[in-house]
Amino acid sequence: MLKFFVFEQDALQPDDVLRHAHLLAPDNMLVAGAITFEGRVITCEKTNRDAVALGLQVSVTETPPVELPDGDPAAGFELPGPPPGVLTLQTCLLPERDRPYLLSIELARHRAMLFYNKLEAWQISDLQPDDPIMKLFEQGRLLFTHALSSPRTGGEETFGYTREANALAYASLCALITASEMLAIEEVRRRFVPRVKGEIYAQAVEHATAVGRPPARPASPAPLEESVGVALASAPLVGCTISPTSFTDSAQAVAAESFDFVSMPMRWVEMEPTEGRYAFQATDRWIEWAVRKAKLPVVAGPLLDFKALRVPDWLYIWENDYETLRDYVHEHIKNLVTRYRRTIGRWTVVSGIHVNGNFHFSFDQMMDLTRRAVTQVRKLDPTAKILIEIDQPWGEYYTDNRHSLPPMLYADAIASQAGLIVDGFGLRVQMGQSEAGRSTRDLMAFSAMLDRYALTERPISITAMGAPSAPIGATSAPELAGRSPGHWHSDWTEGGQADWAAAYMAVAASKPFVQSICWQDLYDVPDPVEMPKGGLISVSGEAKPTATRIRELMKAIHDKTAAPLPERFAEGVATRR
């Protein structure tokens, strides 16, 4: 059993129901367990005594005043910019002990460790002590040291911890998160142009050839020499998912000038709302426009997505009859792929089956459906690329749902299955909504997550990337409406969405293993299946600032120039040149 103490009226104080709480094992593998909060103590129960980490959402929205002696290097600390926000964070792996840990200290400890790890992994160890990144990190480290060494003079009810130590740890956490985000942006500055110019790929090919492992074919992925994943020959593509019903002049104009490709979702509930009767017209219209008029490549899918609002009502009759359901799946895939295979260059075949949250499958059934779907699409459309989509890539759902699969475990099972040829994995990275798996994570957490999926040694695509332009609730799970999705630096606005898109998409585009980035939706439709206010065009038909930011990123990729960044990174906190 693992325990954490939080102070009453603490900025880190969880609600009565913990938000986005989950347990992690080594390598960020998820752990099943039960997490409760009572009497200022968070209790984590698990099935064994191994060390685990706690992940949960906390508020990091202000810098508490701290009192330190004059002349102390950390005295007078001020955060150089807005506070990090309401974020899902985690602790280090911790062994069980009788006395609770102080949550603020353990969150700061993990962030310091993550900073050190990425400083080495990204080969950015040449930063000088007077660099703003290192100066801020050093302030955070000193504050953490003060918190850790504070006398345990608190009362029995606080397990000896003092509010002064807690404030120091919290200030340390603010500094360390900000410094780590600056480090993630520094990686963008160093990697983006070499990535889009093909220099990283050329170096990977040279090294692979020197050690006797040249790419199998020209322009095929090459293993990276000193980091995880593969390097891709071509620059990342930027696209957007289009709701079939939003066929308007403004939508066509934004799509034509802002993207390298468009994505058609092909949700089963929209394609076959009534059993045996397909509704192809809306999808046909967009695909015809993209192929004939806009001359844009089209990707499609997921063909199979069993989440709520994605499957037709009539299919639920068979949710407990796997053999019959499998037959319907086979017929559905055949109907879609045979109709569109002349126009689709890449299929996302299966999405989120590992979450197991709506239709419920056994492990064998999950793998069987995945294998059958991939094999069938490969047979029907041999020249198309095939992706498997990972929903909720941080995997926090697994702690509460032991019948699900951790996302990395599912990805590893797919990658290692003999005879199953998958061209890459897609990740859904959506934040700022009270849906499962859509809590807000900071830039460093996002960048580190991408690095973990690079371990599959497959190209990675961001198949649905997005955040809202205003605070929103849940669409498919009303019971989660009160579960705060968090925010990044400030409440969600059109400007906040644009800054989020510019920063997070630049991080993704700088990774040599990221093949494409697709915004989650083009248009804010009245009753969205995805994310309310998550599109690039408002309900009134006006393009949001985010559309301009994405267009600027795509231009930088095409022109092979530096990535455009939000003002706080381009001219503020992280400016050094």
C-alpha positions as CSV (number, residue, x, y, z in Angstrom):
1,M,0.0,0.0,0.0
2,L,1.3,3.4,-1.0
3,K,0.1,6.7,0.7
4,F,0.5,10.4,0.0
5,F,-0.4,13.3,2.3
6,V,-1.8,16.7,1.0
7,F,-2.5,19.7,3.2
8,E,-6.0,21.1,3.7
9,Q,-6.7,23.9,1.3
10,D,-3.5,23.0,-0.6
11,A,-3.3,24.1,-4.2
12,L,-2.5,20.4,-4.9
13,Q,-5.6,19.3,-3.0
14,P,-7.6,16.7,-5.0
15,D,-11.4,16.7,-5.0
16,D,-13.3,14.1,-3.0
17,V,-13.1,12.0,-6.2
18,L,-9.6,11.9,-7.5
19,R,-9.2,13.2,-11.0
20,H,-7.4,11.1,-13.6
21,A,-5.6,9.0,-10.9
22,H,-3.7,6.0,-12.0
23,L,-0.7,3.8,-11.1
24,L,2.4,3.2,-13.1
25,A,5.2,0.6,-13.0
26,P,8.7,0.8,-14.5
27,D,8.8,2.0,-18.1
28,N,5.4,3.8,-17.5
29,M,3.5,0.5,-17.8
30,L,0.1,0.9,-16.2
31,V,-0.8,-1.0,-13.0
32,A,-4.3,-2.2,-11.9
33,G,-5.3,-1.0,-8.4
34,A,-7.6,1.1,-6.3
35,I,-7.0,4.7,-5.3
36,T,-8.9,6.6,-2.6
37,F,-8.7,9.9,-0.8
38,E,-9.8,10.4,2.8
39,G,-8.6,12.5,5.7
40,R,-5.9,14.3,3.6
41,V,-4.4,11.0,2.6
42,I,-4.3,9.4,-0.8
43,T,-4.2,5.6,-0.5
44,C,-3.1,3.4,-3.4
45,E,-3.9,-0.3,-3.2
46,K,-2.3,-2.7,-5.6
47,T,-1.9,-6.4,-6.1
48,N,1.8,-6.7,-5.1
49,R,4.4,-4.8,-3.1
50,D,6.4,-3.6,-6.1
51,A,7.3,0.1,-6.3
52,V,4.8,2.1,-8.3
53,A,4.2,5.7,-9.3
54,L,1.1,7.7,-8.8
55,G,-0.3,9.8,-11.6
56,L,-3.1,12.3,-11.1
57,Q,-4.4,15.8,-12.0
58,V,-3.2,18.7,-9.9
59,S,-3.5,22.5,-10.0
60,V,-0.3,24.3,-10.7
61,T,-1.8,27.7,-11.3
62,E,0.0,29.9,-8.9
63,T,3.5,30.2,-7.3
64,P,3.2,30.2,-3.5
65,P,5.3,32.7,-1.5
66,V,8.4,31.1,0.1
67,E,10.6,32.5,2.8
68,L,14.3,31.9,2.5
69,P,17.2,33.7,4.1
70,D,18.7,36.7,2.3
71,G,21.5,35.6,0.0
72,D,20.0,32.2,-0.6
73,P,20.3,31.4,-4.4
74,A,16.6,30.4,-4.5
75,A,15.4,33.5,-2.6
76,G,13.1,35.9,-4.4
77,F,12.1,33.2,-6.9
78,E,9.6,34.3,-9.5
79,L,8.2,32.2,-12.3
80,P,9.2,33.8,-15.7
81,G,5.8,33.6,-17.3
82,P,2.4,32.2,-16.7
83,P,2.0,29.2,-14.3
84,P,1.9,25.7,-15.9
85,G,-1.9,25.1,-15.5
86,V,-4.1,22.3,-14.3
87,L,-2.1,19.2,-15.4
88,T,-1.9,15.5,-15.0
89,L,1.5,14.8,-13.4
90,Q,3.2,11.8,-11.8
91,T,5.6,10.8,-9.0
92,C,8.7,8.6,-9.3
93,L,8.5,4.9,-8.6
94,L,8.2,4.7,-4.8
95,P,8.4,1.7,-2.4
96,E,5.8,1.1,0.2
97,R,6.3,2.5,3.7
98,D,4.2,3.2,6.8
99,R,4.5,7.0,6.7
100,P,2.8,8.8,3.8
101,Y,4.9,10.6,1.3
102,L,4.3,14.3,0.8
103,L,2.7,14.6,-2.6
104,S,4.2,17.9,-3.6
105,I,7.8,16.7,-2.9
106,E,7.3,13.5,-4.9
107,L,5.8,15.3,-7.9
108,A,8.7,17.7,-8.0
109,R,11.2,14.8,-7.6
110,H,9.8,13.1,-10.7
111,R,9.9,16.3,-12.8
112,A,13.6,16.9,-11.8
113,M,14.4,13.3,-12.8
114,L,12.5,13.6,-16.1
115,F,14.5,16.8,-16.9
116,Y,17.8,15.1,-16.3
117,N,16.8,12.1,-18.4
118,K,15.7,14.1,-21.4
119,L,18.8,16.4,-21.1
120,E,20.8,13.3,-21.8
121,A,18.5,11.5,-24.2
122,W,18.1,14.5,-26.4
123,Q,21.8,15.3,-26.2
124,I,21.3,18.8,-25.0
125,S,24.0,18.6,-22.3
126,D,25.9,21.6,-23.7
127,L,23.6,24.1,-22.1
128,Q,25.6,26.6,-20.0
129,P,24.8,27.3,-16.3
130,D,23.7,30.8,-17.3
131,D,21.3,29.6,-19.9
132,P,17.7,30.6,-18.9
133,I,16.7,26.9,-19.0
134,M,19.4,25.8,-16.7
135,K,19.0,28.8,-14.4
136,L,15.4,28.1,-13.9
137,F,16.0,24.4,-13.4
138,E,18.7,25.2,-10.8
139,Q,16.2,27.4,-8.9
140,G,13.7,24.5,-9.0
141,R,16.4,22.1,-7.8
142,L,17.4,24.4,-4.9
143,L,13.8,24.8,-3.8
144,F,13.3,21.1,-4.0
145,T,16.4,20.6,-1.8
146,H,15.1,23.1,0.7
147,A,11.7,21.3,0.8
148,L,13.4,17.9,1.2
149,S,15.7,19.0,4.0
150,S,13.1,21.0,6.0
151,P,12.7,19.9,9.6
152,R,9.8,17.5,10.2
153,T,8.3,19.7,12.9
154,G,4.7,19.4,11.9
155,G,2.1,17.9,14.1
156,E,1.0,14.2,14.2
157,E,-2.0,15.0,12.0
158,T,0.4,16.2,9.2
159,F,2.8,13.2,9.7
160,G,5.5,15.8,10.6
161,Y,5.3,17.7,7.3
162,T,5.1,21.5,7.5
163,R,3.3,24.0,5.3
164,E,6.6,25.7,4.7
165,A,8.1,22.5,3.2
166,N,5.0,22.0,1.1
167,A,5.2,25.6,-0.3
168,L,8.8,25.1,-1.2
169,A,8.0,21.8,-3.0
170,Y,5.1,23.4,-4.8
171,A,7.3,26.4,-5.9
172,S,9.9,23.9,-7.0
173,L,7.3,22.0,-9.1
174,C,6.3,25.2,-10.9
175,A,9.9,26.0,-11.8
176,L,10.7,22.4,-12.9
177,I,7.6,22.1,-15.1
178,T,8.4,25.4,-16.8
179,A,12.1,24.5,-17.2
180,S,11.2,21.1,-18.7
181,E,8.8,22.7,-21.2
182,M,11.6,25.1,-22.2
183,L,13.8,22.1,-22.7
184,A,11.2,20.4,-24.9
185,I,11.1,23.6,-27.0
186,E,14.9,23.6,-27.2
187,E,14.7,20.2,-28.7
188,V,12.4,21.6,-31.3
189,R,14.9,24.4,-32.1
190,R,17.7,21.9,-32.6
191,R,15.9,19.1,-34.4
192,F,13.1,20.7,-36.5
193,V,15.1,22.0,-39.4
194,P,17.4,18.9,-39.7
195,R,14.3,16.8,-39.5
196,V,12.4,18.5,-42.3
197,K,15.6,18.8,-44.4
198,G,16.2,15.0,-44.2
199,E,19.5,15.4,-42.5
200,I,18.6,13.2,-39.5
201,Y,17.4,10.5,-41.9
202,A,20.7,10.7,-43.9
203,Q,22.7,10.3,-40.8
204,A,20.6,7.3,-39.7
205,V,21.1,5.7,-43.1
206,E,24.8,6.3,-43.0
207,H,25.1,4.7,-39.6
208,A,22.9,1.8,-40.4
209,T,24.9,1.1,-43.6
210,A,28.1,1.3,-41.6
211,V,27.0,-1.4,-39.2
212,G,25.6,-3.7,-41.9
213,R,21.9,-2.8,-41.4
214,P,21.0,-0.6,-44.4
215,P,17.3,0.1,-45.0
216,A,15.6,-2.7,-46.9
217,R,14.4,-0.3,-49.6
218,P,15.3,3.3,-50.7
219,A,13.6,5.8,-48.4
220,S,12.4,3.1,-46.0
221,P,12.7,3.9,-42.2
222,A,16.2,3.7,-40.8
223,P,17.0,3.0,-37.1
224,L,18.3,6.0,-35.2
225,E,21.9,5.8,-34.0
226,E,21.8,7.4,-30.5
227,S,18.1,7.6,-29.7
228,V,14.9,5.5,-29.8
229,G,12.8,4.8,-32.9
230,V,13.3,5.2,-36.6
231,A,14.1,8.1,-38.8
232,L,11.8,8.8,-41.8
233,A,13.0,10.0,-45.2
234,S,10.1,12.4,-45.9
235,A,9.1,15.5,-43.8
236,P,6.0,15.1,-41.7
237,L,2.7,15.8,-43.4
238,V,0.0,18.0,-41.8
239,G,-3.7,17.2,-42.3
240,C,-7.2,17.5,-40.8
241,T,-10.1,15.2,-40.2
242,I,-13.3,16.4,-41.9
243,S,-16.8,15.8,-40.6
244,P,-18.7,14.5,-43.7
245,T,-21.7,16.8,-43.0
246,S,-19.6,20.1,-43.0
247,F,-19.4,20.5,-46.8
248,T,-19.3,24.3,-46.9
249,D,-17.3,26.9,-48.9
250,S,-15.4,28.0,-45.9
251,A,-14.5,24.4,-44.9
252,Q,-13.2,23.7,-48.5
253,A,-11.2,26.9,-48.5
254,V,-9.4,26.2,-45.2
255,A,-8.8,22.6,-46.2
256,A,-7.4,23.5,-49.6
257,E,-4.9,26.0,-48.3
258,S,-3.9,24.6,-44.9
259,F,-3.2,20.9,-45.3
260,D,-1.1,18.3,-47.1
261,F,-4.0,15.8,-46.8
262,V,-7.5,15.3,-45.5
263,S,-8.8,12.4,-43.3
264,M,-12.3,11.0,-43.6
265,P,-13.4,9.4,-40.3
266,M,-15.9,6.7,-41.7
267,R,-17.5,6.1,-38.3
268,W,-19.7,3.0,-38.5
269,V,-22.7,4.9,-37.0
270,E,-22.5,7.4,-39.9
271,M,-21.7,4.9,-42.6
272,E,-24.3,2.3,-41.8
273,P,-26.9,3.9,-39.4
274,T,-29.5,1.3,-40.3
275,E,-28.4,-2.3,-40.7
276,G,-27.7,-3.1,-44.4
277,R,-28.3,0.5,-45.6
278,Y,-25.2,2.5,-46.1
279,A,-25.1,6.3,-46.3
280,F,-22.2,7.0,-48.6
281,Q,-23.3,10.4,-50.1
282,A,-21.6,12.8,-47.6
283,T,-18.3,10.9,-47.6
284,D,-18.4,10.5,-51.4
285,R,-18.8,14.3,-51.8
286,W,-15.8,15.2,-49.7
287,I,-13.5,12.5,-51.3
288,E,-14.5,13.6,-54.8
289,W,-13.7,17.2,-53.9
290,A,-10.4,16.3,-52.4
291,V,-9.2,14.0,-55.2
292,R,-10.6,15.9,-58.3
293,K,-10.6,19.6,-57.3
294,A,-8.2,20.1,-54.4
295,K,-5.8,17.4,-55.5
296,L,-5.3,16.4,-51.9
297,P,-4.4,12.9,-50.7
298,V,-7.1,11.2,-48.6
299,V,-6.6,8.9,-45.6
300,A,-9.5,7.2,-44.0
301,G,-10.7,5.5,-40.8
302,P,-10.8,4.1,-38.3
303,L,-12.8,1.4,-39.9
304,L,-13.4,-0.2,-36.5
305,D,-14.0,1.9,-33.5
306,F,-16.2,0.5,-30.8
307,K,-16.4,3.6,-28.5
308,A,-19.8,5.2,-27.7
309,L,-21.2,7.4,-30.4
310,R,-19.1,5.5,-33.0
311,V,-21.2,2.4,-33.4
312,P,-24.8,2.2,-34.6
313,D,-27.5,1.2,-32.1
314,W,-28.4,-1.9,-34.1
315,L,-24.9,-3.4,-33.6
316,Y,-25.3,-3.6,-29.8
317,I,-27.6,-6.6,-30.2
318,W,-24.5,-8.6,-31.0
319,E,-22.0,-7.2,-28.4
320,N,-22.1,-10.5,-26.5
321,D,-22.1,-12.7,-29.6
322,Y,-18.5,-12.5,-30.8
323,E,-18.8,-14.9,-33.7
324,T,-21.8,-13.0,-35.2
325,L,-20.2,-9.6,-34.5
326,R,-17.0,-10.8,-36.2
327,D,-19.1,-11.6,-39.3
328,Y,-20.6,-8.1,-39.3
329,V,-17.1,-6.6,-39.0
330,H,-15.9,-8.6,-42.0
331,E,-18.8,-7.4,-44.1
332,H,-18.4,-3.8,-43.0
333,I,-14.7,-3.7,-43.8
334,K,-15.3,-5.3,-47.2
335,N,-18.0,-2.7,-48.1
336,L,-15.9,0.3,-47.2
337,V,-12.6,-0.8,-48.6
338,T,-13.9,-2.0,-51.9
339,R,-15.8,1.2,-52.4
340,Y,-13.0,3.6,-51.6
341,R,-9.7,1.7,-52.3
342,R,-9.0,3.7,-55.5
343,T,-9.0,7.0,-53.6
344,I,-7.5,6.1,-50.2
345,G,-3.8,6.0,-49.7
346,R,-3.8,5.0,-46.0
347,W,-6.3,3.2,-43.8
348,T,-6.6,3.5,-40.0
349,V,-8.0,0.0,-39.5
350,V,-8.7,-0.4,-35.8
351,S,-8.9,2.3,-33.1
352,G,-9.0,2.0,-29.3
353,I,-10.0,-1.6,-29.0
354,H,-7.4,-2.0,-26.2
355,V,-9.4,0.4,-24.0
356,N,-12.3,-2.1,-23.9
357,G,-14.7,0.5,-22.5
358,N,-17.9,0.1,-24.5
359,F,-18.0,-3.2,-26.3
360,H,-16.1,-5.7,-24.1
361,F,-13.7,-8.2,-25.6
362,S,-11.3,-10.7,-24.1
363,F,-7.6,-10.4,-24.9
364,D,-7.8,-13.1,-27.5
365,Q,-10.7,-11.4,-29.1
366,M,-9.0,-8.0,-29.2
367,M,-6.0,-9.5,-30.9
368,D,-8.2,-11.7,-33.2
369,L,-10.2,-8.7,-34.4
370,T,-7.1,-6.7,-35.0
371,R,-5.4,-9.4,-36.9
372,R,-8.4,-10.2,-39.0
373,A,-9.1,-6.6,-39.9
374,V,-5.5,-5.8,-40.8
375,T,-5.3,-9.0,-42.9
376,Q,-8.6,-8.3,-44.7
377,V,-7.7,-4.7,-45.6
378,R,-4.2,-5.8,-46.8
379,K,-5.9,-8.3,-49.1
380,L,-8.5,-5.9,-50.4
381,D,-6.1,-3.0,-50.9
382,P,-2.5,-4.3,-51.1
383,T,-0.8,-1.0,-52.0
384,A,-2.3,1.1,-49.2
385,K,-0.6,1.8,-45.9
386,I,-2.2,0.4,-42.7
387,L,-2.2,2.0,-39.3
388,I,-3.4,0.8,-35.9
389,E,-4.7,3.7,-33.7
390,I,-3.9,4.0,-30.0
391,D,-6.6,5.9,-28.1
392,Q,-5.8,7.4,-24.7
393,P,-2.0,6.8,-25.2
394,W,-1.1,7.6,-21.6
395,G,-3.3,4.6,-20.6
396,E,-4.7,5.9,-17.3
397,Y,-7.9,3.9,-17.9
398,Y,-6.1,0.6,-17.1
399,T,-5.9,1.2,-13.3
400,D,-9.7,1.1,-13.1
401,N,-10.4,-1.4,-15.9
402,R,-8.5,-4.7,-15.5
403,H,-10.2,-6.1,-18.6
404,S,-8.5,-3.5,-20.8
405,L,-4.9,-3.6,-22.1
406,P,-2.3,-1.0,-21.4
407,P,-1.6,0.9,-24.7
408,M,2.1,0.1,-25.0
409,L,1.4,-3.6,-24.2
410,Y,-1.2,-3.7,-27.1
411,A,1.2,-1.9,-29.4
412,D,4.1,-4.2,-28.5
413,A,1.8,-7.2,-29.1
414,I,0.9,-5.9,-32.6
415,A,4.5,-5.1,-33.5
416,S,5.8,-8.5,-32.5
417,Q,3.0,-10.6,-34.0
418,A,4.5,-12.7,-36.8
419,G,2.9,-12.3,-40.2
420,L,1.0,-9.1,-39.2
421,I,2.3,-6.3,-41.3
422,V,1.4,-2.9,-39.9
423,D,3.0,0.2,-41.4
424,G,2.8,2.3,-38.3
425,F,0.8,3.4,-35.2
426,G,-1.5,6.3,-34.9
427,L,-1.9,8.2,-31.6
428,R,-5.0,10.2,-30.5
429,V,-3.7,13.2,-28.6
430,Q,-6.7,15.2,-27.4
431,M,-6.6,17.4,-24.3
432,G,-9.0,19.7,-22.4
433,Q,-12.2,17.6,-22.4
434,S,-13.9,15.8,-19.6
435,E,-13.7,12.5,-21.5
436,A,-11.6,9.6,-20.3
437,G,-8.0,10.0,-21.4
438,R,-8.3,13.7,-22.4
439,S,-6.8,15.4,-19.4
440,T,-4.2,18.1,-20.1
441,R,-0.5,17.2,-20.1
442,D,2.4,19.6,-20.4
443,L,4.8,19.8,-23.3
444,M,7.5,17.7,-21.7
445,A,5.0,15.0,-20.8
446,F,3.8,15.0,-24.4
447,S,7.3,14.9,-25.9
448,A,8.3,12.0,-23.5
449,M,5.2,10.1,-24.4
450,L,6.1,10.3,-28.1
451,D,9.5,9.0,-27.3
452,R,8.0,5.9,-25.5
453,Y,6.0,5.0,-28.6
454,A,9.1,5.3,-30.8
455,L,10.3,2.1,-29.0
456,T,7.9,0.2,-31.3
457,E,10.3,1.0,-34.1
458,R,7.4,1.9,-36.3
459,P,6.5,5.3,-37.9
460,I,4.2,7.2,-35.6
461,S,1.3,9.4,-36.8
462,I,-0.7,11.7,-34.7
463,T,-4.1,10.7,-36.1
464,A,-6.2,13.1,-34.0
465,M,-4.7,16.1,-32.3
466,G,-6.7,18.7,-30.6
467,A,-7.8,21.0,-27.8
468,P,-10.9,23.2,-27.4
469,S,-11.2,26.9,-28.1
470,A,-13.3,27.3,-24.9
471,P,-14.0,25.3,-21.7
472,I,-16.2,22.3,-22.5
473,G,-17.7,19.2,-21.0
474,A,-18.1,15.6,-22.0
475,T,-20.0,14.4,-25.1
476,S,-20.1,10.6,-24.9
477,A,-19.9,10.3,-21.1
478,P,-22.1,12.8,-19.2
479,E,-21.1,11.2,-15.9
480,L,-17.7,12.6,-16.4
481,A,-18.9,16.2,-16.9
482,G,-17.6,17.3,-13.5
483,R,-14.2,15.7,-14.0
484,S,-12.0,18.7,-14.8
485,P,-10.0,18.2,-18.0
486,G,-7.5,20.8,-16.9
487,H,-5.9,23.5,-19.0
488,W,-2.4,24.5,-20.3
489,H,-1.2,27.8,-18.7
490,S,-4.6,29.5,-18.9
491,D,-8.3,28.7,-19.5
492,W,-9.1,27.5,-22.9
493,T,-9.7,30.3,-25.5
494,E,-9.3,30.6,-29.2
495,G,-5.8,32.1,-28.5
496,G,-5.0,29.4,-26.0
497,Q,-6.0,26.7,-28.5
498,A,-3.8,28.3,-31.2
499,D,-0.8,28.5,-28.8
500,W,-1.4,24.9,-27.8
501,A,-1.5,23.8,-31.4
502,A,1.6,25.7,-32.4
503,A,3.7,24.3,-29.5
504,Y,2.5,20.7,-29.4
505,M,2.5,20.2,-33.2
506,A,6.0,21.7,-33.4
507,V,7.2,19.2,-30.9
508,A,5.6,16.3,-32.8
509,A,7.0,17.6,-36.2
510,S,10.5,17.7,-34.8
511,K,10.5,14.0,-34.0
512,P,12.3,12.0,-36.8
513,F,9.8,9.1,-36.3
514,V,6.6,11.1,-36.7
515,Q,5.1,10.7,-40.1
516,S,2.1,12.9,-40.0
517,I,0.0,15.2,-37.7
518,C,-3.8,15.4,-38.2
519,W,-6.0,18.0,-36.4
520,Q,-9.0,16.3,-34.9
521,D,-11.8,18.2,-36.8
522,L,-12.1,21.0,-39.3
523,Y,-15.5,22.4,-38.4
524,D,-17.4,23.0,-35.1
525,V,-20.6,21.2,-35.9
526,P,-23.7,21.6,-33.6
527,D,-23.6,18.1,-32.3
528,P,-20.0,16.9,-32.6
529,V,-19.0,13.3,-32.2
530,E,-15.5,14.4,-31.2
531,M,-14.8,17.5,-29.2
532,P,-17.1,20.6,-28.9
533,K,-15.3,23.7,-30.0
534,G,-12.4,21.6,-31.1
535,G,-12.5,22.5,-34.8
536,L,-10.6,25.1,-36.8
537,I,-13.7,26.8,-38.1
538,S,-16.5,28.1,-35.7
539,V,-20.1,27.2,-36.1
540,S,-20.6,30.6,-37.7
541,G,-18.1,29.7,-40.4
542,E,-15.2,31.9,-39.2
543,A,-11.7,30.4,-39.2
544,K,-10.0,30.4,-35.8
545,P,-6.5,31.6,-35.1
546,T,-5.4,27.9,-34.9
547,A,-6.0,27.5,-38.6
548,T,-3.4,30.2,-39.3
549,R,-0.9,28.6,-36.9
550,I,-1.2,25.2,-38.5
551,R,-0.8,26.8,-42.0
552,E,2.4,28.6,-40.7
553,L,3.7,25.3,-39.4
554,M,3.1,23.5,-42.7
555,K,4.8,26.4,-44.6
556,A,7.8,26.1,-42.3
557,I,8.0,22.3,-43.0
558,H,7.7,22.9,-46.8
559,D,10.3,25.8,-46.7
560,K,12.6,23.9,-44.3
561,T,12.8,26.9,-42.0
562,A,12.5,27.2,-38.2
563,A,9.2,26.1,-36.6
564,P,6.9,29.0,-35.6
565,L,6.3,29.0,-31.8
566,P,4.0,30.7,-29.4
567,E,5.2,34.1,-28.2
568,R,5.9,32.9,-24.7
569,F,8.6,30.6,-26.2
570,A,9.6,32.6,-29.3
571,E,10.2,35.9,-27.4
572,G,9.6,35.3,-23.7
573,V,10.7,32.7,-21.3
574,A,13.0,30.7,-23.5
575,T,14.7,33.4,-25.5
576,R,18.5,33.1,-25.5
577,R,19.5,34.1,-29.0
